[in-house]
Amino acid sequence: MVRVVLRTLAGVLAVAAAAVAGLLVAMPAGVQGVGAMVAELQGHTETRDAATAAQAPRGAVPYWTRAVGADVTVVRPGEAYGDDDGSVRADMHLAPGTALPSSCTPLPQAGMPWDGGGAWPYLGGEEALLCEGWVTVVVDGHLYTWTGPDPQA
């Protein structure tokens, strides 16, 4: 009897482990952590990855990044989030030597992007710029950028 219970338990655990592994493989690379996975599964976020910024959906990244961005992750509110207020955040690697547009203006602080349920580094100590409606912060060649109804908030 004990063997039957143990075998059944082992079988259930194996099936559960396979389901979790399949779920992890199916998630975009930008979905990191349990909270982000839950938000994605519940439809609160819609995360997309792209090899280059040119492959990202139009409006999901600043236009000037299309020629210089790689390894892009874009997070938007999903269908379950509610009204689409235009919030979007993206992060990507920039080609070496990339200069930000000359029209960028300094912001007193980076503020907080729309959360989107995933990992986002602390950007409070970095210089924040407003570049054509996108709050923009560059850290070691990695661009963090977001916009929404009030990108300066």
Sine and cosine of phi, psi and omega as CSV:
sin_phi,cos_phi,sin_psi,cos_psi,sin_omega,cos_omega
0.00,0.00,-0.69,0.72,-0.01,-1.00
-0.89,0.45,-0.64,0.77,0.02,-1.00
-0.89,0.46,-0.65,0.76,0.01,-1.00
-0.90,0.45,-0.70,0.71,0.02,-1.00
-0.90,0.45,-0.70,0.71,0.00,-1.00
-0.90,0.43,-0.66,0.76,0.03,-1.00
-0.91,0.42,-0.66,0.75,0.02,-1.00
-0.90,0.44,-0.70,0.72,0.03,-1.00
-0.89,0.46,-0.68,0.73,0.04,-1.00
-0.89,0.46,-0.64,0.77,0.02,-1.00
-0.91,0.41,-0.68,0.73,0.03,-1.00
-0.90,0.44,-0.68,0.73,0.03,-1.00
-0.90,0.44,-0.63,0.78,0.02,-1.00
-0.90,0.43,-0.68,0.73,0.03,-1.00
-0.90,0.43,-0.68,0.73,0.02,-1.00
-0.89,0.45,-0.67,0.74,0.02,-1.00
-0.90,0.44,-0.64,0.77,0.03,-1.00
-0.91,0.41,-0.63,0.78,0.02,-1.00
-0.91,0.42,-0.69,0.72,0.02,-1.00
-0.90,0.43,-0.68,0.73,0.02,-1.00
-0.89,0.46,-0.65,0.76,0.04,-1.00
-0.90,0.43,-0.63,0.78,0.04,-1.00
-0.90,0.44,-0.69,0.72,0.01,-1.00
-0.88,0.47,-0.65,0.76,0.00,-1.00
-0.92,0.38,-0.57,0.82,-0.05,-1.00
-0.97,0.24,-0.32,0.95,-0.03,-1.00
-0.97,0.24,0.59,-0.81,0.12,-0.99
-0.87,0.49,0.45,-0.89,-0.04,-1.00
-0.86,0.51,-0.48,0.87,-0.02,-1.00
-0.96,0.27,-0.16,0.99,0.02,-1.00
-1.00,0.00,0.97,-0.25,-0.06,-1.00
-0.83,-0.55,0.79,-0.61,0.04,-1.00
0.99,-0.11,0.35,-0.94,-0.05,-1.00
-0.90,0.44,-0.69,0.72,-0.01,-1.00
-0.86,0.51,-0.67,0.74,0.01,-1.00
-0.92,0.38,-0.61,0.79,0.03,-1.00
-0.91,0.41,-0.68,0.73,0.02,-1.00
-0.90,0.45,-0.71,0.70,0.02,-1.00
-0.87,0.50,-0.64,0.77,0.00,-1.00
-0.92,0.39,-0.72,0.69,-0.03,-1.00
-0.91,0.41,-0.56,0.83,0.00,-1.00
-0.99,0.12,-0.08,1.00,0.03,-1.00
0.99,0.12,0.23,0.97,0.04,-1.00
-0.98,0.21,-0.42,0.91,0.05,-1.00
-0.75,-0.66,0.36,-0.93,0.12,-0.99
-0.74,-0.67,0.95,-0.31,-0.06,-1.00
-0.96,-0.28,0.70,-0.71,0.05,-1.00
-0.74,-0.68,0.62,-0.79,0.09,-1.00
-0.93,-0.37,0.50,-0.87,0.07,-1.00
-0.58,-0.82,0.56,-0.83,0.01,-1.00
-0.92,0.39,-0.58,0.82,0.02,-1.00
-0.71,-0.70,0.34,-0.94,0.04,-1.00
-0.92,0.40,-0.48,0.88,0.04,-1.00
-0.90,0.44,-0.44,0.90,0.00,-1.00
-1.00,0.05,-0.17,0.98,0.02,-1.00
-0.95,0.32,0.49,-0.87,0.03,-1.00
-0.85,0.53,0.58,-0.82,0.04,-1.00
-0.84,0.54,0.67,-0.74,0.00,-1.00
0.99,0.10,-0.13,0.99,-0.02,-1.00
-1.00,0.01,-0.28,0.96,0.05,-1.00
-0.64,-0.76,0.44,-0.90,0.07,-1.00
-0.86,0.51,0.63,-0.78,-0.09,-1.00
-0.86,0.52,-0.56,0.83,-0.07,-1.00
-0.94,0.33,-0.24,0.97,0.02,-1.00
-1.00,0.10,-0.23,0.97,-0.13,-0.99
-0.84,0.54,-0.52,0.85,-0.02,-1.00
-1.00,-0.07,-0.18,0.98,-0.13,-0.99
-0.81,-0.59,-0.06,1.00,-0.06,-1.00
-0.99,-0.16,0.58,-0.81,0.04,-1.00
-0.61,-0.79,0.30,-0.95,-0.02,-1.00
0.78,0.63,0.88,0.48,-0.15,-0.99
-1.00,-0.05,0.69,-0.73,0.17,-0.99
-0.84,-0.55,0.80,-0.60,0.00,-1.00
-0.87,-0.50,0.76,-0.65,0.03,-1.00
-0.84,-0.55,0.82,-0.57,0.06,-1.00
-0.83,-0.56,0.32,-0.95,0.14,-0.99
-0.90,0.44,0.66,-0.75,0.04,-1.00
-1.00,0.04,-0.04,-1.00,-0.04,-1.00
-0.87,0.49,-0.56,0.83,-0.03,-1.00
-0.98,0.20,-0.14,0.99,-0.04,-1.00
-0.93,0.37,-0.56,0.83,-0.06,-1.00
0.88,-0.48,-0.52,-0.86,-0.03,-1.00
-0.89,0.46,0.67,-0.74,0.05,-1.00
-0.98,0.18,0.94,-0.33,-0.02,-1.00
-0.99,-0.11,0.17,0.98,0.02,-1.00
1.00,0.05,0.08,1.00,-0.01,-1.00
-0.93,0.37,0.69,-0.72,0.08,-1.00
-0.39,-0.92,0.57,-0.82,0.10,-0.99
-0.72,-0.69,0.51,-0.86,-0.01,-1.00
-0.57,-0.82,0.50,-0.87,0.17,-0.99
-0.66,-0.75,0.49,-0.87,-0.08,-1.00
-0.28,-0.96,0.31,-0.95,0.14,-0.99
-1.00,0.08,0.64,-0.77,0.05,-1.00
-0.98,-0.19,0.55,-0.83,0.08,-1.00
-0.87,0.49,0.61,-0.79,0.01,-1.00
-0.81,0.58,0.67,-0.75,0.03,-1.00
0.99,0.12,0.09,1.00,-0.01,-1.00
-0.92,0.39,0.77,-0.64,0.06,-1.00
-0.97,-0.24,0.62,-0.78,0.07,-1.00
-0.95,0.30,0.40,-0.92,0.02,-1.00
-0.83,0.56,0.56,-0.83,-0.01,-1.00
-0.93,0.37,-0.28,0.96,0.00,-1.00
-0.99,0.16,-0.06,1.00,0.00,-1.00
-0.91,0.41,0.64,-0.77,0.02,-1.00
-0.85,-0.52,0.58,-0.81,-0.02,-1.00
-0.92,0.40,0.57,-0.82,0.14,-0.99
-0.93,-0.38,0.53,-0.85,-0.02,-1.00
-0.90,0.44,-0.48,0.88,0.05,-1.00
-0.41,-0.91,0.31,-0.95,-0.05,-1.00
-0.94,0.35,-0.41,0.91,-0.07,-1.00
0.95,0.31,-0.39,-0.92,0.00,-1.00
-0.73,-0.69,0.81,-0.59,0.05,-1.00
-0.95,0.31,0.28,-0.96,0.17,-0.99
-0.81,0.59,0.77,-0.64,-0.18,-0.98
-0.87,0.50,-0.86,0.51,0.01,-1.00
0.96,0.28,0.05,1.00,0.13,-0.99
0.96,0.27,0.31,0.95,-0.01,-1.00
-0.77,-0.64,-0.03,-1.00,-0.02,-1.00
-0.93,0.37,0.62,-0.79,0.06,-1.00
-0.46,-0.89,0.79,-0.61,-0.07,-1.00
-0.94,0.34,0.35,-0.94,0.11,-0.99
-0.94,0.33,0.85,-0.53,-0.06,-1.00
-0.91,-0.42,0.21,0.98,-0.08,-1.00
-0.88,0.47,-0.50,0.87,-0.05,-1.00
-1.00,-0.06,-0.01,1.00,-0.05,-1.00
-0.99,-0.13,0.41,-0.91,0.04,-1.00
-0.95,0.31,0.81,-0.59,0.03,-1.00
-0.97,-0.25,0.67,-0.74,0.04,-1.00
-0.81,-0.58,0.50,-0.86,0.15,-0.99
-0.98,-0.21,0.93,-0.37,-0.06,-1.00
-0.90,-0.43,0.99,-0.17,0.06,-1.00
0.80,0.60,0.72,0.69,0.05,-1.00
1.00,0.01,-0.04,1.00,0.00,-1.00
-0.93,-0.37,0.82,-0.58,0.17,-0.99
-0.94,0.34,0.76,-0.65,-0.16,-0.99
-0.74,-0.68,0.78,-0.63,0.06,-1.00
-0.71,-0.70,0.76,-0.65,0.05,-1.00
-0.92,-0.40,0.79,-0.61,0.02,-1.00
-0.78,-0.62,0.92,-0.39,0.04,-1.00
0.76,0.65,0.74,0.67,0.06,-1.00
0.98,0.21,0.13,0.99,0.03,-1.00
-0.93,-0.37,0.80,-0.59,-0.03,-1.00
-0.99,-0.10,0.77,-0.64,0.15,-0.99
-0.90,-0.44,0.82,-0.58,-0.08,-1.00
-0.57,-0.82,0.55,-0.83,0.02,-1.00
-0.44,-0.90,0.35,-0.94,0.06,-1.00
-0.52,-0.86,0.21,-0.98,-0.02,-1.00
0.02,-1.00,-0.32,-0.95,-0.04,-1.00
-0.90,0.45,-0.49,0.87,0.01,-1.00
-0.62,-0.79,0.98,0.17,-0.12,-0.99
-0.90,0.43,-0.26,0.97,-0.01,-1.00
-1.00,0.01,-0.11,0.99,-0.05,-1.00
-0.93,0.36,0.00,0.00,0.00,0.00
